[in-house]
């Protein structure tokens, strides 16, 4: 007895669907698998419309999606393991990080249904709910909400309460109360599972980057590198102006200390001599021994040596170039300087 081998006949619509998925995979630089489970049809259509011009979303049976991934000879079959449940393929010419950020930003709040698990703590605020169906007071109380009929004829919540914690199953009474109050604790959107780009598969947790923290780290690193170069007197395009200003200030301080009669130093030397003369005149009790111009002269507020040091510091600060507007420069004299201070003792 001979057995006939049956060959599988693939319907035309399946061929066309696979061809369409393959075209999407070949058209875009980045292709990902997104989870669409639990998204209402209306919101899904709105999300699809919001992607217009930047990305394309296409749904398909999982078997057809896998067939399309395997048909593309570029390594896209690595996404096969992420195809499970209700998923779709999304393609874009943007980088995977930009795609992840766009999808996260497009998520919207939605009502939660009875039997679903609360994604986070659900809080009902105190106050007038505006609900005039007083028969619902019992539902409020069964849901763990302290409520009663208010003076205005509507239901009033007496105190704020957490009616469900993250992971709790939502009861029918609570689901009805939240829906009546317009509280939408659930967030729905396209959850990106993985993206294939430039021969590499990026999972969602690898794409979830805190941009502000990353930017701050780069700023801090740049500031500390600049301060390290300044402390090591390493000349670069960014450090040379500050190094020259420091050297100029130190040279001027040395010239003042050595009383070198240089045109740039003479005003400081004259000021120091004037301060010393006034201090000496103030120390003489016999006014008759002093010229009239030096009588009743008060001693300077600080010692001449201290004045000299303060003047030097002020002049050095004046000689320093103004802080550039480049990111990270604001930290040069702050946290970065403190870190380098510890490094160099």
Buried (B, 14 or more C-beta within 10 A) or exposed (E): EEEEEEEEEEEEEBEEBBEBBBBBBBEBEBBBBBBBEEBEEEBBEEBBEBBEEEBBBBBBEEEBBBBBBEBBEEEBBBBBEBBEEEBBBBBBEBBBBBBBBBBBEBBBEBBBEEEBEBBEEBEBEBEEBEBEEBEBBEBBBBBBBBBEEBEEEBBBBEEEBEBBEEEBEBBEBBBBBBBBBEBBBBEBBBBBBBBBBEEEBBEBEBBEEEEEEEEBEEBBEBBBBBBBBBBEEEEEEBBEEBBBBBEBBEBBBEBBEEEBEEEEBEEBBEBBEEBBEBBBBBEEEEEEEBEEEBEEBEEBEEEBEEBBBEBBEEBBEEBBEEEEEEEBBBBBEEBBBEBBEEEEE
